[in-house]
Amino acid sequence: MRPSYLKLLLPSAAVLWSCFDNVPHENPLDPQSPAFVSTGILRGQVTTFYQPYRGIRGVTLELAPGNMNTLSDTTGAFTLRNVPEGEYTLYARHKSFASDSVRITVERENSARLAFQLDALPKITSVTGRTLHVNNLPPEENVDFALFEARVEDPDGRADIAKVWMQIEDNTRADTLRETSQAGLYDVKLFGSDFPNGSLHGILGRRLKFMAIDRLGKQSSVEELILFRIIDPPPEILSPKDRAPADSTRPKLTWNPLPLSFAFTYQVRVERIVGGIPTPVWERTAIPDSQAFIRVDRVLARGEHRWTIAVVDEFGNTSTSTPAAFVVR
């Protein structure tokens, strides 16, 4: 009976094999499926350009074509799974860093490891500008200038900031700001004599654009500023002046009040003259605009002095009177 059993079994196996051979391959993970897509994996890390190569979090990694994307984690690591075979460009983007890209080829069941080193962009955190008018005694000329200041940061360090400059709207002129002794602060002075007609009035109301660039040539976003006021004419001193004797060792200083249409305060400064060299000895700021005199509240040494009064608005625009000399006896 055993041989008869084998004869029955073999035809059954043949039928079973025939059934499997005709099974439809509809599973997309089945290599024989028409829907099957061969894929690979991309792994990598995004770090800073300079040592110690810190991981950068929140970088967008995007494949093109295909529009697959992911974000780097706290260590800068990233993974893109199930990437179809083919050639792509992988972009790395972050608002605080210069973007980068690389051409890659994704192969079936292969895991490619990539590394990006992004250059941190310099950032202008603030810009200020104010005008200053200073009246001088002959033979010195009066001076008009604008002082511009910009605060600049760079995550790669201050040494990475190569240049900070400003440009006037509709003008080819560009002025470089110098680094000051204060960390991250840059400034530049523009004098009225540098402009047509010897006046700063030509830049009022025009956009002033500030930019910074790092050692790799990557530029910050543009910050803008508009100057809108030059205080002119300066305040006028009434007394004491012309080397007249002061009324006491604590002299009363008076001036002609200015009828200006904007909010401002006065600032008074007294200097002692010794051997022709002025030395500051007394100063008062934030004097109300309704006030037209002030008395020095300390005893001044005997001898020659001079004083000035300045108008200062809320933005720091300043106009200073011609110095007036007096004598304390």
For each residue, the residues with C-beta under 8 A, 3 or more apart:
1: 4 5
2: 5 6
3: 6 7
4: 1 7 8
5: 1 2 8 9
6: 2 3 9 10
7: 3 4 10 11
8: 4 5 11 12
9: 5 6 12 13
10: 6 7 13 14
11: 7 8 14 15
12: 8 9 15 16
13: 9 10 16 17
14: 10 11 17 18
15: 11 12 18 19
16: 12 13 19 20
17: 13 14 20 21
18: 14 15 21 22
19: 15 16 22 23
20: 16 17 23
21: 17 18
22: 18 19
23: 19 20
24:
25: 30 32 33 34
26: 30 33 35
27: 30 33
28: 33 35 36 37
29: 33 36
30: 25 26 27 33 36
31: 36
32: 25 36
33: 25 26 27 28 29 30 36
34: 25
35: 26 28
36: 28 29 30 31 32 33
37: 28 84 85
38: 84 85 108 109
39: 81 82 83 84 85 106 108 109
40: 83 85 106 107 108 109 110 111 112
41: 79 80 81 82 83 110 111 112
42: 63 78 79 80 83 90 104 106 111 112 114
43: 77 78 79 80 111 112 113 114
44: 61 77 78 112 113 114 115 116
45: 55 72 75 76 77 78 114 115 116
46: 55 56 59 61 72 76 78 92 115 116 117 118
47: 53 54 55 56 76 115 116 117 118
48: 52 53 54 56 117 118 120 155 156
49: 117 118 119 120 156 216
50: 53 156 157 160
51:
52: 48
53: 47 48 50 117
54: 47 48 76
55: 45 46 47 72 73 74 75 76 77
56: 46 47 48 59 72 76 94 97 118
57: 72 73 74 75 76
58: 71 72 94
59: 46 56 71 72 76 78 92 93 94 97 116 118
60: 69 70 71 91 92 93 94
61: 44 46 69 70 71 72 78 80 90 91 92
62: 67 68 69 90 91 93
63: 42 66 67 68 69 80 83 88 89 90 91
64: 67 88 89 91
65: 88
66: 63 83 84 88
67: 62 63 64
68: 62 63 80 83
69: 60 61 62 63 80
70: 60 61 78 79 80
71: 58 59 60 61 78
72: 45 46 55 56 57 58 59 61 75 76 77 78
73: 55 57 76 77 78
74: 55 57
75: 45 55 57 72
76: 45 46 47 54 55 56 57 59 72 73
77: 43 44 45 55 72 73
78: 42 43 44 45 46 59 61 70 71 72 73
79: 41 42 43 70
80: 41 42 43 61 63 68 69 70 83
81: 39 41
82: 39 41
83: 39 40 41 42 63 66 68 80 88 106
84: 37 38 39 66 106
85: 37 38 39 40 106 107 108
86: 105 106
87: 103 104 105 106
88: 63 64 65 66 83 103 104 105 106
89: 63 64 101 102 103 104
90: 42 61 62 63 101 102 104 114
91: 60 61 62 63 64 99 100 101
92: 46 59 60 61 99 100 101 116 118
93: 59 60 62 99
94: 56 58 59 60 97 99 118
95:
96: 120 121 123 155
97: 56 59 94 118 119 120 121
98: 118 119 120 121 216 218
99: 91 92 93 94 118
100: 91 92 116 117 118
101: 89 90 91 92
102: 89 90 114 116
103: 87 88 89
104: 42 87 88 89 90 112 114
105: 86 87 88
106: 39 40 42 83 84 85 86 87 88 110 112
107: 40 85 110
108: 38 39 40 85
109: 38 39 40
110: 40 41 106 107
111: 40 41 42 43
112: 40 41 42 43 44 104 106
113: 43 44
114: 42 43 44 45 90 102 104
115: 44 45 46 47
116: 44 45 46 47 59 92 100 102
117: 46 47 48 49 53 100
118: 46 47 48 49 56 59 92 94 97 98 99 100
119: 49 97 98 156 214 216 218
120: 48 49 96 97 98 154 155 156 160 214
121: 96 97 98 154 214 218 219 220 221
122: 152 153 154 160 161 212 213 214 218 219 220
123: 96 152 153 154 212 220 221
124: 127 150 151 152 164 210 211 212 220 221 223
125: 151 152 153
126: 150 151 223
127: 124 148 149 150 151 208 210 223 224 225
128: 148 149 150 225 316
129: 146 147 148 149 208 225 227
130: 146 147 315 316 317 318
131: 144 145 146 147 200 227 229 230 231 317 318
132: 143 144 145 146 147 317 318 319 320
133: 142 143 144 230 231 232 234 318 319 320
134: 142 143 144 320
135: 142 234 320 321 322
136: 140 141 142 143 322 323
137: 140 322 323
138:
139:
140: 136 137
141: 136
142: 133 134 135 136
143: 132 133 134 136 191 192
144: 131 132 133 134 191 192 193 199 200 230
145: 131 132 189 190 191 192 200
146: 129 130 131 132 189 190 200 203 227
147: 129 130 131 132 187 188 189
148: 127 128 129 166 177 187 188 189 190 208 210 225
149: 127 128 129 177 185 186 187
150: 124 126 127 128 164 166 177 185 186 187 210 212 223
151: 124 125 126 127 184 185 186
152: 122 123 124 125 161 164 184 186 212 220
153: 122 123 125 184
154: 120 121 122 123 157 158 160 161 212 214
155: 48 96 120
156: 48 49 50 119 120 160 214
157: 50 154 160
158: 154 161 183 184
159:
160: 50 120 122 154 156 157 214 215
161: 122 152 154 158 164 179 212 213 214
162: 213 214 215 217
163: 176 212 213
164: 124 150 152 161 176 177 179 186 210 211 212
165: 174 175 176 177 210 211 212
166: 148 150 174 175 177 188 208 209 210 211
167: 171 173 174 175 208 209 211
168: 171 173 203 206 207 208 209
169: 206 207 208 209
170: 206
171: 167 168 206
172:
173: 167 168
174: 165 166 167
175: 165 166 167 188 190
176: 163 164 165 188
177: 148 149 150 164 165 166 186 187 188 210
178: 186 187 188
179: 161 164 185 186
180: 185 186 187
181:
182: 185
183: 158
184: 151 152 153 158
185: 149 150 151 179 180 182
186: 149 150 151 152 164 177 178 179 180
187: 147 148 149 150 177 178 180
188: 147 148 166 175 176 177 178
189: 145 146 147 148
190: 145 146 148 175 194 195 200 203
191: 143 144 145 194
192: 143 144 145 195 198 199 200
193: 144 198
194: 190 191
195: 190 192 198 199 200 202 203
196: 199 202
197: 201 202
198: 192 193 195
199: 144 192 195 196 202
200: 131 144 145 146 190 192 195 203 204 227 230
201: 197 204 230
202: 195 196 197 199 206
203: 146 168 190 195 200 206 208 227
204: 200 201 227 228 229 230
205: 226 227 228
206: 168 169 170 171 202 203 226 227
207: 168 169 224 225 226
208: 127 129 148 166 167 168 169 203 224 225 226 227
209: 166 167 168 169 222 223 224
210: 124 127 148 150 164 165 166 177 222 223 224 225
211: 124 164 165 166 167 219 220 222 223
212: 122 123 124 150 152 154 161 163 164 165 219 220
213: 122 161 162 163 217 218 219 220
214: 119 120 121 122 154 156 160 161 162 217 218
215: 160 162
216: 49 98 119
217: 162 213 214
218: 98 119 121 122 213 214
219: 121 122 211 212 213
220: 121 122 123 124 152 211 212 213 223
221: 121 123 124
222: 209 210 211
223: 124 126 127 150 209 210 211 220
224: 127 207 208 209 210
225: 127 128 129 148 207 208 210
226: 205 206 207 208
227: 129 131 146 200 203 204 205 206 208 230
228: 204 205
229: 131 204 262 313 315 317
230: 131 133 144 200 201 204 227 317
231: 131 133 234 260 264 311 313 317 318 319
232: 133 319
233: 236 319
234: 133 135 231 310 311 319 320 321 322
235: 255 256 257 258 266 309 310 311 319 321
236: 233 255 256 321
237: 241 253 254 255 256 307 308 309 321 322 324
238: 241 254 255 256
239: 244 252 253 254
240: 244 245 246 247 251 253 324 326
241: 237 238 244 324 325 326
242: 324 325
243: 304 325 326 327
244: 239 240 241 326 327
245: 240 326 327 328 329
246: 240 249 251 300 305 326 327 328 329
247: 240 251 252
248: 251 252
249: 246 299 300 302 328
250: 295 296 297 298 299 300
251: 240 246 247 248 295 296 300 326 328
252: 239 247 248 293 294 295 296
253: 237 239 240 268 270 293 294 295 296 307 309
254: 237 238 239 292 293
255: 235 236 237 238 266 292 293 309 321
256: 235 236 237 238 292
257: 235 289 290 291 292
258: 235 264 289 311
259:
260: 231 264 289 311
261:
262: 229 313
263: 289 313 314
264: 231 258 260 289 311 312 313 314
265: 285 286 287 288 289 311 312
266: 235 255 287 288 289 291 309 310 311 312
267: 283 284 285 286 287 309 310 311 312 318
268: 253 283 284 287 294 307 308 309 310
269: 280 282 283 307 308 309 310
270: 253 280 281 282 283 296 300 305 306 307
271: 278 279 280 281 305 306 307 323
272: 278 279 281 300 301 303 304 305
273: 276 277 278 279 303 304 305 306 325
274: 277 279 303
275:
276: 273
277: 273 274
278: 271 272 273 306
279: 271 272 273 274
280: 269 270 271 283
281: 270 271 272 300 301 305
282: 269 270 296 298 300
283: 267 268 269 270 280
284: 267 268 287 294
285: 265 267 312
286: 265 267
287: 265 266 267 268 284 291 294
288: 265 266 291
289: 257 258 260 263 264 265 266
290: 257
291: 257 266 287 288 294
292: 254 255 256 257
293: 252 253 254 255
294: 252 253 268 284 287 291
295: 250 251 252 253
296: 250 251 252 253 270 282 300
297: 250
298: 250 282
299: 249 250
300: 246 249 250 251 270 272 281 282 296 305 328
301: 272 281 328
302: 249 328 329
303: 272 273 274 327 328
304: 243 272 273 325 326 327
305: 246 270 271 272 273 281 300 325 326 327 328
306: 270 271 273 278 323 324 325 326
307: 237 253 268 269 270 271 323 324 326
308: 237 268 269 320 321 322 323 324
309: 235 237 253 255 266 267 268 269 320 321
310: 234 235 266 267 268 269 318 319 320 321
311: 231 234 235 258 260 264 265 266 267 318 319
312: 264 265 266 267 285 316 317 318
313: 229 231 262 263 264 316 317 318
314: 263 264
315: 130 229
316: 128 130 312 313
317: 130 131 132 229 230 231 312 313
318: 130 131 132 133 231 267 310 311 312 313
319: 132 133 231 232 233 234 235 310 311
320: 132 133 134 135 234 308 309 310
321: 135 234 235 236 237 255 308 309 310 324
322: 135 136 137 234 237 308
323: 136 137 271 306 307 308
324: 237 240 241 242 306 307 308 321
325: 241 242 243 273 304 305 306
326: 240 241 243 244 245 246 251 304 305 306 307
327: 243 244 245 246 303 304 305
328: 245 246 249 251 300 301 302 303 305
329: 245 246 302
